[in-house]
Amino acid sequence: MTKLYYLQSLPRAGNTILGSLINQSNDVQLTANSNAVEVLHRILSIRETKTYHHFPDNTSIINSAKAGVLAHYNHINYSHIIDRGPWGIQSNLDYIKEIGLPRKFILLYRPLFECVGSSVKVLGGDHSWAQEILQDDKMIGYNAIGLENILNSDEQFIVITYDDICENPQSVIDKILDFIEVPKFKLDFNNIKQFEFNGLKYDDFDYPWHTVRTDKIEKDTIDYMSYIPLDIVKKYQEQHNRLHDLVMEKQK
């Protein structure tokens, strides 16, 4: 049976290049931004229906939810899958606990404001996006909550950073493979490809979220703070610092 692990990260933190590198492996694959957590949520939400309350067979619902998540990857011919999603959100974490799946988390971090600035740039540079995407139910705010929740938990996790990927990608991949107990392999830096999972590639029909450089891996020198209004920086500075300090503490 395929073993499942979880990637909780911030958008624009290096998810796509990390997946492109890991997916050179013959043993493990990192998914695209996954629907598995939504599959789990929808099955377990059956318990909110009138039909369920007339006959609350919770065991059947839990069995169905567990089978549904695992069946999500039945067609994938790899022994280990790392599922990318907002698994650190408390409700999603509670789902995994309830259905009894083993839990190991890979946390991918890049400073909050870098992720915001990078996102605003991709969205065309309109600074008003910064406030939008930092809200608790939007793409960066939501995942920042999930990341912080795991960092403050007793779950099994490792932390890797965007800077680590740029500076020493082989070391990052080795660290992940050690954590999930998968054989190591040597990265082929002459064969970096656009992200692909099970023969599928992202369809970035709106904005170019998932295009990676294939000639080399290096950190860009863009001033991402210039994309964030000063009032937004002041509003979210405490969250930015708190998340950074937590990551530095857990990396020791």
C-alpha positions, 0 to 999 in steps of 0.5 A: 500500500502506498505510504502517504506524507504531507507537505504544508507550505506557503504559496510561492515558497518553492513548492513547484521546484521542490516537486520537480526535483523530488519527482526525479525519484523512482520511489516517491512523488510530490503531488501538485496542489492537491484535492485530497484534503477536499475529498476527505472533507466532503466525505466526512461532511456527510455527518452534517446531513439529515440522513446521517443524523437519522442513522449516525453510522460514524464507523462507515463514514470514517471507513469511507473517508480513509478509503477515499483518500487512499483511493485518490492515489490508487493509479499512482505507481509509486510506493510513497506519495507526499501530498501538498495541501493545507493539512496543518489547518486544525480541522484538516489535521483532526480529519487525518487523526480521526481516520487513523492515517500515519502522520509525517509533515514536511514544512516548507518555509519562505519569509511571509512577506517574500511570499506575499510580494512574489504572489503580488508580482505574479498577479500583475503587480497590483498592490491591493492583492497583498491585503486580499491574499493575507486574509485568514481564509485566502491562499497565504493567510490560510496556509500560514495558519496551517504552517504555524499550527504544525510548528507549535504541535507535537506532530512529526515534522521537518522544516525546509526553507526556500533558501535551503532549496536555492543554496543546497538542493541535494541536501534538502532532498536527502533530508526529506528522503531520510525523514520518510525513509526512502532511498536517496538518489543523485539529482540530475541538474541537467534534467530539471523539468517543469513540474509533472505528476503522473503525466499531468502538468499545471494548466496556469490559465490565469497567472503563471504560478508554476513555471520554474527555471530549468537551466539552474536553481538560484534565488532571485534578487527581486525586491519583493517588499516593494510590492507590499503597501507599508500599512500591510507590512505594519499590520502583518509584521508581528505574524511575519516575525512570529512565523520566522522565529518559530522556524528558526527555533525548530531548525536548531 
